[in-house]
Amino acid sequence: MFLNKITTNKPINQNGVRQEAPKFPRFGIKGNLAPLQTDTITFSGKKETKPANIQIDQRADKQVDNENKFLYSRLKPVAKKIVENSEEYYENYRKTLEKIFKDCCKIRGKEAKNQVGTLYTNLKSQDSILVKLVRGNITTPDEAKEKISDIIRARIVLQTGDKKESQVVFQRILNAIKKDELKLLKIKDYVNRNTTGYLSTTYMNKITEETRDKQTNAEVQQKQKSSGYIATHLIFQLKNGHKAELQIMGPNVALAKEVEDVIYKIETSDKVLNPKHKKIEEEYKKLTKKQKETLTKYIEEVYIEQRTKEMSGVIDENMKPLPKSYGLPRFFDFNEMKRHLENK
């Protein structure tokens, strides 16, 4: 019964006014934020892999030390092979998820009858895979299949992030495990002691008990990240041995993650950065060690407030402002960075 109520009632903002989910011009999509910018495109049924931003030769090699340059060059064909090997299984995974969530998630622009969220699917780009190969010292496609779990990936962004929506999604996952449509290997539940996550203890127990019955015995990891990130990640094993990821989060947290991900990539020295992030990278490098620690504290506060608003049914484009007392440049206010990214 509550599903129909969720579909017809729009979320409220902080002023008590019901509104549509925010629109973000940068991502070119109405409604919930498009959290996974597609690395693959399809024309007339043919899928073509394209670089996530610009060619690897123009940027990746510039961000690694000389010792890694040879490794990057040697592993480029491996990354290409991994993408080629993954395409078929990505399509199968996408179709499986679309079948499981077709009645409760917006999929590729099509609204669902009892909609509680939006499903996005994505195949990791060749250059992103290349960076992971170098960082993990992974040299073969078989090794990548074993060690990298997010080459084939998906995300569900809930409409409001409330408990009932989460229950619908996790019940669909439980049903799919029972029907052997999904084989769950691991639950990574990112939580914060100051707020509530998306996966309830009840559903965690139901899902893990079902995996025991299936003799797969899914591993459960509950983690608190220093950034304060809050979400549930599920790792599935596909029939060919590939792993696939499904992330579940609310719209406010997804918005904060888009901004925080840029900082994460800058902090990780050998990550390939989008040239559009250059301004943020330049400003970040000017920060002192103490300022960077303060920024981490602020990011955690943003996530906590974003999740708290979701639990109250409030969907809001505005994030927690950067307190002046923190002594950080105003540029690092998440609202300022969001505007900077939208204008690029």
NUFI-181027 format. One record per residue (C-alpha): y, x, z. Coordinates in pm, whole numbers, padded with zeros to 5 digits, always signed. Each point is the difference from the previous one (the first is absolute). Layout:
YXZ...
This chain:
+00000+00000+00000+00244+00277+00087-00037+00147-00349+00190-00285-00160+00270+00036+00261+00041+00368-00079+00027-00074-00370+00268-00267+00032+00208+00152+00277+00218+00294-00091+00049+00281+00253+00318-00003+00204+00258+00270+00029+00172+00117+00320+00255-00279-00029-00272-00265+00002+00041-00080-00370-00312-00037-00211+00000+00232-00300-00208+00148-00274-00157+00338+00061+00253+00274-00084+00043+00133-00351+00021+00371-00068+00144+00086-00343-00144+00350+00005-00353-00134-00010+00069-00261-00265-00182-00283+00174+00097-00318+00181-00143-00102+00333-00192+00249+00209+00078+00365-00056-00218+00167-00260-00129+00276+00224-00220+00178-00249+00188+00098-00312-00259-00020-00275-00128+00325-00146-00193-00181-00275+00109-00250-00262-00202-00234-00220+00072-00109-00356-00240-00228-00186-00274+00077+00247+00034+00378-00039+00101+00188+00311+00214+00307-00049+00054+00252+00276+00356+00131+00024+00169+00248+00236+00139-00157+00317+00345+00146-00058+00024+00296-00241-00242+00257-00137-00181+00224+00246+00113+00317-00181+00363-00084+00067-00024-00050+00373-00329+00065+00180-00020+00372-00068+00354+00048+00127-00098-00130+00345-00293+00220+00081-00008+00367+00080-00123+00259-00247-00345+00012+00156-00058-00366-00092+00136+00010-00355-00325+00122-00147-00191-00266+00193+00229-00274-00132-00057+00119-00354-00376+00024+00046-00032-00344+00162+00207-00198-00251-00308-00073-00216-00189-00105+00315+00276-00248+00092-00006-00139-00352-00378-00041+00015+00024-00179+00336+00244-00255-00146-00228-00056-00299-00304-00040+00225+00183-00241+00230+00146-00244-00253-00309-00214-00042-00059-00022+00375+00365-00075+00064-00027-00298-00234-00315-00120+00176+00164+00035+00341+00312-00182-00118-00207-00290-00137-00205-00017+00321+00312-00022+00217+00161-00255-00229-00309-00217+00031-00008+00032+00380+00369-00074+00054+00080-00227-00295+00054-00308+00217+00221+00168+00261+00194+00280-00173+00250+00018-00279-00164+00213-00269+00174+00150-00303+00279-00256+00024-00228-00302+00044+00062-00201+00316-00296-00102+00217-00066-00351+00127-00012+00105+00365+00208+00315-00026+00026+00236+00295+00086+00324-00182+00017+00198-00322-00270+00232-00134+00091+00323-00179-00251+00242-00153+00057+00354-00117-00183+00301-00144+00140+00328+00129+00171+00201-00273-00128+00331-00131+00283+00204+00150-00042-00158+00345-00373+00075-00012+00076+00358-00100+00212+00053+00310-00284-00131+00220-00250+00229-00170+00214+00305+00073+00080-00101+00357-00365-00073+00078-00141+00293-00198-00208-00251-00196-00133+00139-00328-00237-00258-00151+00004-00375-00075-00305-00051+00224+00177+00169+00291+00310-00215-00060-00215-00312-00001-00124+00096+00346+00325+00122+00158+00279-00211-00153-00011-00366+00094+00317-00135-00164-00039+00085-00369-00090-00366-00050+00224-00203+00228+00151-00337+00074+00244-00156+00241+00048-00351+00135+00352-00072+00119-00008-00309+00220+00270-00263-00049+00129+00020+00356-00253+00222+00176-00093-00256+00263-00340-00035+00169-00122-00294-00206+00059+00179-00329-00189+00305+00124-00289-00220+00109-00029-00147-00350-00013+00344-00163-00250+00149+00245-00221-00308-00023-00014+00046-00379-00098+00365+00055-00268-00100+00251-00141-00256-00244-00003+00260-00280-00192+00245+00218-00256-00269+00083-00046-00070-00373-00030+00372-00080+00310-00019-00215+00158+00279+00207-00161+00290+00186+00225+00109+00286-00011+00364+00107+00298+00035+00228+00280-00191+00173+00318+00198+00064+00215-00215+00223+00346+00149+00043+00146-00148+00316+00296+00051+00229-00010-00047+00376+00330-00189-00012-00108-00278-00233-00303-00182-00145-00185+00104-00314-00155-00217-00270-00370+00026+00081-00096-00196+00310-00276+00117+00232-00193-00316-00089-00008+00077-00372-00058+00370+00055-00312-00087+00202-00118-00257-00255+00040+00238-00291-00160+00302+00171-00289-00216+00123-00061-00117-00356-00007+00361-00125-00261+00078+00266-00209-00288-00127+00038+00147-00350-00092+00342+00145+00320+00157-00132+00153+00038+00350+00366+00024-00096+00198+00259+00193+00303-00128+00192+00305+00218+00056+00296-00128+00196+00292+00238-00035+00360+00017+00104+00202+00197-00255+00308+00191+00112+00202-00196-00257-00096-00330+00165-00160-00129-00321-00188-00327+00055-00268-00122-00243-00374-00039-00047-00177+00209-00264-00355-00080-00106-00216+00247-00192-00275-00145-00219-00278+00171-00193-00051-00107-00359-00337-00009-00171+00045+00337-00172+00094+00173+00325+00375-00011-00055+00211-00104+00298+00275-00261-00021+00275-00087+00245+00160-00330+00101+00319+00004+00209+00117-00308+00189+00352-00036+00140+00294-00237+00028+00310-00008-00225+00240+00159+00250-00236+00289+00069-00062+00043-00376+00375+00032-00051+00032+00268+00268-00302+00182-00143+00166+00031-00342+00286+00194+00159-00212+00195+00250-00241+00110-00274+00280+00195-00168+00068+00192+00321-00373+00060+00048-00026+00154-00346+00298+00224+00069-00149+00112+00332-00324+00091-00179+00114+00308-00186-00254-00009-00280+00042-00367-00084+00126-00077-00348+00340-00164+00036+00171-00245-00228+00324+00157-00131+00172-00322+00106-00066+00104+00361+00190+00327-00039+00304-00117+00201-00219-00103+00294-00188+00330-00021+00326+00198+00003+00136-00189+00299-00329+00029+00189-00013+00376-00041+00341+00026+00170-00136-00153+00321-00079+00217+00300-00342-00014+00166+00146-00215+00280+00160-00238-00251-00333-00037-00180-00165-00092+00330+00275-00256+00059-00054-00140-00349-00371-00045+00078+00097-00192+00314+00232-00222-00205-00270-00066-00261-00239-00116+00272+00268-00236+00133+00050-00141-00350-00372-00076-00037-00018-00163+00342+00299-00224-00072-00132-00087-00346-00335-00104+00144+00163-00190+00288+00206-00204-00248-00315-00084-00196-00168-00130+00314+00298-00234+00046-00025-00122-00360+00319+00182-00103+00011+00168-00341+00307+00217-00029+00123+00255-00255+00205+00169+00272-00170+00260+00216+00101+00143+00337+00329+00189-00044+00011+00368+00087+00161+00032+00347+00313+00218-00008-00112+00164+00323-00296+00159-00184+00229+00252-00165-00154-00038-00346+00190-00033-00330+00050-00365-00088-00189+00067-00323-00324-00020+00201+00062-00358+00104-00297-00176-00165+00232-00263-00145+00208+00273-00165-00308+00173-00140-00135-00330-00130+00326-00061-00186-00011+00354-00135-00353-00054-00133+00084-00340-00148+00294+00145-00192-00208+00273-00162
